[in-house]
Amino acid sequence: MKAKQFDEKFDAGEVDVTDNLNLAALKRPNQSQRRVNVDFPVWMIESLDKEASRLGVTRQSIIKVWLAERLEGVHNR
């Protein structure tokens, strides 16, 4: 289906245009992942685990969020 036809269906109020999309091919820009290994001191891991438990998230999640916040702060200077 051409983009023009898709737009016409959408503009006509067709409720579900997702049947015309290949959702398996979707990719989020800048969201590919690569595994890295980082060594932390035991005290830091214990602190991360305690805070992650308090927030109800995983250690990995809290590390990602905190790093993202820090990097955003650096880039917004």
N, C-alpha and C positions, 0 to 999 in steps of 0.2 A: 504494500500500500504506500502510495506517495504521501509526503508530508501534507500536501494541500488537501488530499482526501481525508486524512486523519483530522486536520484542523476543521474541516467542514463538518465532520461528524461531531466533533467536540462542541463546536459553536452551535450546532443544531440541538444541543442538549442531550445527546445520546448519553445515557447514564454510565454505561460501562464500556469504555474504549480500550480497556486493558487486554481484551481478547485479540486486539490488533498489535500488541507489543510482544517482543521476544524478551521476556523477563529474565531468562537464563543468561542473556548476554549483557545484562546491566552491570556497570562498574562505577564505583564512586571515585571521582578524581582525587588523587593524592591519598588514597586510603589503602593502597596495597601494603602488605605487611612483610616484615623480615624479622626472623628470630635473632635475638642477641642474648648473650650470656653476660651477666654482671655479677660480680662478687661483692657482697655486702658484709660488713661486720655483724656478728651475732646480735649485738645490742640493737642495731638498726633494724634487723629482721624482726626482732621481738617487738620493737616499737611499731613497725609497720603492721604486724599482725594484730597488735592490740587496737590500733586505730581502725584497721579494716574491720575487725570484729565489732567494734563500737558502731561503725557506720553500716554494718551488714553487707559489706562488699568483700571481694577477694583482694588478696595482696596485690596481684597483678593490676587489678582495676585502680586501686588507690595510687600505685606507682604511675600508671599511665595518666591519670587525671592530674596528679601533682606535677609531673613533668610537662604536660601540655599547658597547664596554667603558667608555669615558670617560663616556658618558651614563648608563649603569647606575650607575656610581660616584657621579655627581652626584645621581641620584634616590634612592640608598640612604643618603644622609646623614641 
